[in-house]
Amino acid sequence: MKRFNDKAVIVTGADSSLGRVTAIKLAREGANVILVGSNSKVLQYIAADLPEDHTWINSGNHLAITCRLDEATPSDELVTHVLQKYQKIDVLININTSLPLEGSLVQALAQSKGSVVNVGLLSDNSSEWSLHDYQQQDHQLAENTKQLALTHSTNGIRVNAVNVGLTADDRNSHDSRQLFLQHSPLGDLVSLEDASEAITFLASEEARMITGVTLPVDGGLSLTY
């Protein structure tokens, strides 16, 4: 049995490199993937690349929605659009974006006893990162995750997070990469597959008793502060 068989999974920030890798992994595991991002051409490209699992689900199971979540996003409208097609929402994955946990989204996730995974990316914190910036990002993400997990636990919704270090796909300067490698105990950059594995684990039923956790995928960088 595939971990996300026939589950409706929203991925915001899906037009990013990590969003694409995560969406493909979810689709391969049977998910109905709802891609949300601001670049419609990239979303359509990713949607066309997603595998269809005809063993479990009907064809045309994926959906691309173009919107900017950094503006006044009508989340209820987006949720209504998703529910019209799938009748449920099982998982929300926010990749360096945030679809607010409120209104009809909370109701849908509560009904499915769903899960939320918020993802922070070191490369999106600033053009030239620092250990202090990463520490601040990690602390803020962890505190926010704990608060959300406590707030929504009464609804049966799990909320976790993944804090991703510098990835091999990031377009950072040589000095930034060297700085990360110097501070990282494992001495390597993070692959997109490393990050997507952590994200999908926390989103899955394998982690059904885990909530309020922020998982660092950073080669041990978070051990150094």
HELIX and SHEET records of a PDB file:
HELIX    1   1 SER A   17  ARG A   28  1                                  12    
HELIX    2   2 SER A   40  ASP A   49  1                                  10    
HELIX    3   3 SER A   75  TYR A   86  1                                  12    
HELIX    4   4 GLY A  103  SER A  112  1                                  10    
HELIX    5   5 LEU A  122  ASP A  124  5                                   3    
HELIX    6   6 LEU A  131  HIS A  152  1                                  22    
HELIX    7   7 SER A  153  ASN A  155  5                                   3    
HELIX    8   8 HIS A  174  HIS A  183  1                                  10    
HELIX    9   9 LEU A  192  ALA A  203  1                                  12    
HELIX   10  10 GLU A  205  ALA A  207  5                                   3    
HELIX   11  11 LEU A  221  THR A  224  5                                   4    
SHEET    1   A 7 LEU A  63  THR A  66  0                                        
SHEET    2   A 7 ASN A  32  GLY A  37  1                                        
SHEET    3   A 7 ALA A   8  THR A  12  1                                        
SHEET    4   A 7 VAL A  91  ILE A  95  1                                        
SHEET    5   A 7 SER A 115  LEU A 121  1                                        
SHEET    6   A 7 ARG A 158  VAL A 164  1                                        
SHEET    7   A 7 THR A 214  VAL A 217  1                                        
END                                                                             
